[in-house]
Every structure is written in structure tokens, then in C-alpha cells.
């Protein structure tokens, strides 16, 4: 049984793991909200690389499991669990680090890929009711029209109208969104980058603290085990 200052480490580690567990649950909930709110956009993109909710679910479930293992290891003072927690959390930190590098390196190709997927969806608009519904939903949610502007459409859909009603796009001088969906989606992503970066930085700090404290606790557990038996 750990004593003294290490007991404080034990409970701080439990708190850190509880925060990681809560963060994981939050990611899963956020994934569900994104999937429900932006279903049309994900249907248009139709590329697993853009399946943000799926990635959030994987990350969220991983953090939930790791947080649970860490909590159990801290409370039960289990050497194997605390070491496993430290190793897994260190691996996640490395994945996050390389993920940031990947996102920065492939920023421009990502935009080009989004443009390509939107163009393909634009061509299927008249042939697929599902694509049509997805495009209409996306244009209304992001206040945009077409890939670059309304001229991309051979026949402008009503969802390009600022004031949506049946036949609004066929009026003599319709009020249409002037922003293309590529620019609107990019602006939306840019606006949320600061929030996502702040949350990611806070989670990374918590993870680093968790790794350090789990190493301290596991070392103390191993020392106590050695003193008890030897």
C-alpha cells in the first residue's frame, strides 16, 4: 500500500483518468451530434477520410477504455494496470502528434479532395434523390450555393435561395447565396480550429500529467512490492 505523498499522486492520477474518461464520453456524444446535424455534407463527401464522426467515436471509445483502466489501476494500486495505462496513453500522444503533422502537411490536398468530391456530387444531383437531398441540406446549413458559386448549376435548385420556398430559384431576380460551398465549409472549419486546438491542447496536458503520475505510482508500487517480499 502506497503511503505519504504517493497517496496524493494516487488520487490525482484517479482524477486525471476520470477527466480522460469524461473526455472520451464527450467525444462519442459530439460524434453523434455531428453525424445527425451534418449528415448531408458527409453523404456528399462520401469518403472515409472525411468521416469525422467515425474518427471521434474511435478516439472517444479509446479514451474511455484507457481512462477506466487508469482509474482501476490508481484505486487498486495495480502495477500492471498503471504501466499499461502509461504505455497506451504515451502511444495516443504520439498518434496525436503525428496527426497534427499529417493535418498540416495535407491541408492543401485535403481542400482539393473536398472540391473533387463536391464536383462529383454536383454531377449526380439530378440522378440520385439521396444526393439531391444531401446537397439541399448542405447548402441551407452552410448558406452556400454550388461548389464555387451558383453558376456551377445548370438548373439552380431552390436550396440556393436565401429565403427558401418552392420555386424561389426560378423567380426573375432570385436572392441566392453567393458563397460557394467549398469556401463556406473551409470558413466553418477555420472558425472551429481555435476551439478544437484549445481542447486538444488541454487534453494533451492532462494526458502528459497522467503519464507522469502513473509512472510515479507504478514505481512506488514496485518499490513497496520489493520491500515487502525482499
C-alpha positions as CSV (number, residue, x, y, z in Angstrom):
1,X,0.0,0.0,0.0
2,X,1.5,3.4,-1.0
3,X,1.8,6.0,1.7
4,X,2.6,9.6,2.2
5,X,3.0,11.9,-0.8
6,X,2.4,9.0,-3.2
7,X,-1.1,8.7,-1.8
8,X,-1.7,12.2,-3.2
9,X,-0.3,11.1,-6.5
10,X,-2.7,8.1,-6.5
11,X,-5.8,10.3,-6.1
12,X,-4.6,12.9,-8.6
13,X,-4.0,10.1,-11.1
14,X,-7.5,8.9,-10.4
15,X,-8.9,12.4,-11.1
16,X,-6.8,12.7,-14.3
17,X,-8.1,9.4,-15.5
18,X,-11.7,10.4,-14.7
19,X,-11.2,13.6,-16.8
20,X,-9.9,11.4,-19.7
21,X,-12.9,9.1,-19.3
22,X,-15.3,12.1,-19.4
23,X,-13.4,13.4,-22.4
24,X,-13.9,10.1,-24.2
25,X,-17.6,10.1,-23.5
26,X,-17.8,13.7,-24.7
27,X,-16.1,12.7,-28.0
28,X,-18.7,10.0,-28.5
29,X,-21.6,12.4,-27.9
30,X,-20.0,15.0,-30.1
31,X,-19.7,12.4,-32.9
32,X,-23.4,11.6,-32.6
33,X,-24.3,15.3,-32.8
34,X,-22.1,15.9,-35.8
35,X,-23.5,12.9,-37.6
36,X,-27.1,14.0,-37.1
37,X,-26.5,17.7,-37.9
38,X,-24.2,17.4,-40.9
39,X,-25.4,14.1,-42.4
40,X,-25.9,15.8,-45.8
41,X,-22.3,17.0,-46.0
42,X,-20.9,13.6,-45.1
43,X,-23.1,11.9,-47.7
44,X,-21.8,14.3,-50.4
45,X,-18.2,13.8,-49.5
46,X,-18.7,10.1,-49.4
47,X,-15.0,9.5,-48.4
48,X,-13.9,7.6,-45.3
49,X,-11.2,10.1,-44.8
50,X,-13.8,12.7,-44.1
51,X,-15.8,10.6,-41.7
52,X,-15.1,12.8,-38.7
53,X,-17.8,11.3,-36.5
54,X,-16.3,7.8,-37.0
55,X,-12.9,9.1,-36.0
56,X,-14.3,10.8,-33.0
57,X,-16.1,7.6,-31.9
58,X,-12.9,5.6,-32.2
59,X,-10.9,8.2,-30.2
60,X,-13.7,8.6,-27.7
61,X,-14.0,4.9,-27.0
62,X,-10.2,4.6,-26.8
63,X,-10.0,7.4,-24.2
64,X,-13.0,5.9,-22.3
65,X,-11.3,2.5,-22.1
66,X,-7.9,3.9,-21.1
67,X,-9.5,6.2,-18.5
68,X,-11.3,3.3,-17.0
69,X,-8.1,1.2,-16.9
70,X,-6.2,4.1,-15.3
71,X,-8.9,4.7,-12.6
72,X,-8.9,1.0,-11.7
73,X,-5.1,0.9,-11.6
74,X,-4.9,4.0,-9.4
75,X,-7.5,2.9,-6.9
76,X,-6.4,-0.7,-6.7
77,X,-2.7,0.2,-6.9
78,X,-2.2,-2.4,-9.6
79,X,1.2,-2.2,-11.2
80,X,0.2,-3.9,-14.5
81,X,-2.8,-1.6,-15.0
82,X,-0.8,1.6,-14.2
83,X,2.0,0.6,-16.5
84,X,-0.4,-0.4,-19.3
85,X,-2.2,2.9,-18.9
86,X,1.1,4.9,-19.2
87,X,2.1,2.9,-22.3
88,X,-1.2,3.3,-24.0
89,X,-1.5,7.0,-23.2
90,X,2.0,7.6,-24.5
91,X,1.0,5.9,-27.7
92,X,-2.0,8.1,-28.0
93,X,0.1,11.2,-27.5
94,X,2.4,10.1,-30.3
95,X,-0.6,9.4,-32.6
96,X,-1.9,12.9,-31.8
97,X,1.5,14.5,-32.5
98,X,1.8,12.8,-35.9
99,X,-1.9,13.5,-36.6
100,X,-1.2,17.2,-36.3
101,X,1.8,17.0,-38.6
102,X,-0.3,15.0,-41.1
103,X,-3.1,17.5,-41.0
104,X,-0.7,20.4,-41.5
105,X,1.1,18.7,-44.4
106,X,-2.0,17.6,-46.3
107,X,-4.0,20.8,-45.8
108,X,-4.0,21.8,-49.4
109,X,-4.5,18.3,-50.9
110,X,-7.4,18.0,-48.5
111,X,-9.1,21.1,-49.9
112,X,-8.6,19.7,-53.4
113,X,-10.1,16.4,-52.5
114,X,-13.1,18.1,-50.9
115,X,-13.6,20.1,-54.2
116,X,-13.4,16.9,-56.2
117,X,-16.0,15.2,-54.0
118,X,-18.3,18.2,-54.2
119,X,-18.0,18.2,-58.0
120,X,-18.8,14.6,-58.2
121,X,-21.9,15.1,-56.0
122,X,-22.9,18.1,-58.2
123,X,-22.9,15.8,-61.3
124,X,-25.1,13.2,-59.5
125,X,-27.6,15.7,-58.2
126,X,-30.3,15.1,-60.9
127,X,-29.7,11.3,-60.9
128,X,-29.8,10.5,-57.2
129,X,-32.6,11.6,-54.8
130,X,-30.2,10.9,-51.9
131,X,-27.5,13.2,-53.3
132,X,-30.1,15.8,-54.1
133,X,-31.4,15.7,-50.5
134,X,-27.8,15.9,-49.2
135,X,-26.9,18.9,-51.4
136,X,-30.1,20.8,-50.5
137,X,-29.4,20.2,-46.8
138,X,-25.8,21.3,-47.0
139,X,-26.5,24.4,-49.0
140,X,-29.1,25.6,-46.5
141,X,-26.9,24.7,-43.4
142,X,-23.8,26.4,-44.7
143,X,-25.6,29.2,-46.6
144,X,-23.8,28.4,-49.8
145,X,-24.6,27.6,-53.4
146,X,-22.7,25.2,-55.8
147,X,-19.1,24.3,-55.4
148,X,-17.7,27.8,-56.1
149,X,-20.9,29.8,-56.8
150,X,-24.4,29.5,-58.3
151,X,-23.0,29.3,-61.9
152,X,-22.0,25.7,-61.2
153,X,-25.6,24.7,-61.5
154,X,-27.2,24.0,-64.9
155,X,-30.5,24.5,-63.1
156,X,-30.2,26.3,-59.8
157,X,-32.0,24.4,-57.0
158,X,-34.3,26.1,-54.6
159,X,-31.9,25.3,-51.7
160,X,-29.6,28.1,-53.1
161,X,-32.2,30.7,-52.1
162,X,-31.7,32.9,-49.1
163,X,-35.4,32.8,-48.4
164,X,-36.4,29.2,-49.2
165,X,-39.7,28.4,-50.7
166,X,-41.0,26.3,-53.6
167,X,-39.9,27.8,-57.0
168,X,-37.8,30.6,-55.4
169,X,-34.8,29.9,-57.7
170,X,-36.9,30.4,-60.8
171,X,-38.1,33.9,-59.9
172,X,-37.0,36.8,-62.2
173,X,-34.4,38.0,-59.7
174,X,-33.9,35.3,-57.1
175,X,-31.9,36.1,-53.9
176,X,-29.2,33.4,-53.9
177,X,-26.3,32.6,-51.7
178,X,-23.2,34.0,-53.4
179,X,-20.6,31.9,-51.4
180,X,-19.6,28.6,-52.8
181,X,-19.8,25.5,-50.6
182,X,-16.0,24.9,-50.7
183,X,-15.3,28.4,-49.2
184,X,-18.2,28.1,-46.8
185,X,-17.1,24.7,-45.5
186,X,-13.5,25.9,-45.2
187,X,-14.6,29.0,-43.3
188,X,-16.6,26.8,-40.9
189,X,-13.6,24.6,-40.3
190,X,-11.3,27.6,-39.8
191,X,-13.8,29.1,-37.2
192,X,-13.7,25.9,-35.2
193,X,-9.9,25.3,-35.4
194,X,-9.3,27.5,-32.4
195,X,-11.8,25.7,-30.3
196,X,-10.6,22.3,-31.4
197,X,-6.9,23.3,-30.9
198,X,-7.7,24.6,-27.4
199,X,-9.5,21.5,-26.4
200,X,-6.7,19.3,-27.9
201,X,-4.0,21.2,-26.0
202,X,-5.9,20.9,-22.7
203,X,-6.4,17.1,-23.3
204,X,-2.7,16.7,-24.2
205,X,-1.7,18.5,-21.0
206,X,-4.0,16.2,-19.0
207,X,-2.5,13.2,-20.8
208,X,1.1,14.2,-20.1
209,X,0.2,14.7,-16.4
210,X,-1.4,11.2,-16.4
211,X,1.7,9.6,-17.9
212,X,4.0,11.2,-15.4
213,X,1.8,10.4,-12.4
214,X,1.2,6.8,-13.5
215,X,4.9,6.3,-13.8
216,X,5.5,7.7,-10.3
217,X,2.7,5.5,-8.9
218,X,3.9,2.3,-10.7
219,X,7.4,2.9,-9.5
220,X,6.2,3.3,-5.9
221,X,4.1,0.2,-6.2
222,X,7.0,-1.8,-7.5
223,X,9.3,-0.5,-4.7
224,X,6.7,-1.4,-2.0
225,X,6.3,-4.8,-3.5
226,X,10.1,-5.3,-3.5
227,X,10.4,-4.1,0.2
228,X,7.6,-6.4,1.3
229,X,8.9,-9.6,-0.2
230,X,12.6,-8.9,-0.1
